[in-house]
């Protein structure tokens, strides 16, 4: 079964981005950085979700990101599905931090349970077929709106959303041009998907 080992963010200032991510989220080998000046404007078509156990953990990560220089796109709060907020890193990457729980069950920590790469695509059904043909197994599918792929041993999970819907969740306009500023490291690659997302072997 195909899996994602890492995601590489292409950033203007490698040193500043490295400092931000070490301070904000403390992610390890799953997140890589590479300097790039590839033109990009507006929404880049993806968001990275950090899934945590409880609201206090989400608050701890959001607060750490804001203290390190992130911008708040959506304040952390309760919703129908749980609790969470959205921030934008100084390099432009959008991060959602969420918990399915609405109440705390213990002291706050900055432990991250799952990392989910959310791609905003033009046609969810078409992209689903593309990825299934390359060895990814579907675990959840809601028609042409959302797909989640199984990743039992993968450090990073993958989901597909309609581009406009993902932008709405992130709190940004859906328009954007140029580079995604993202390279996905997985054993399904190398290839470029229908929406221009690049995969490389890790």
Secondary structure, 3 states (H helix, E strand, C coil): CCCEEEEEEEECCHHHHHHHHHHHCCCCCCEEEEECCCCEEECCCEEEEEECCCHHHHHHHHHHHHHCCCEEEEEEEECCCCEEEEEECCCCCEEEEEECCCCCCCCCCCCCCEEEEEEEECCHHHHHHHHHCCCCCEEEEECCCEEEECCCCCCEEEEEEEHHHHHHHHCCCCCEEECCCEEEEECCCCEECCCCCEEECC
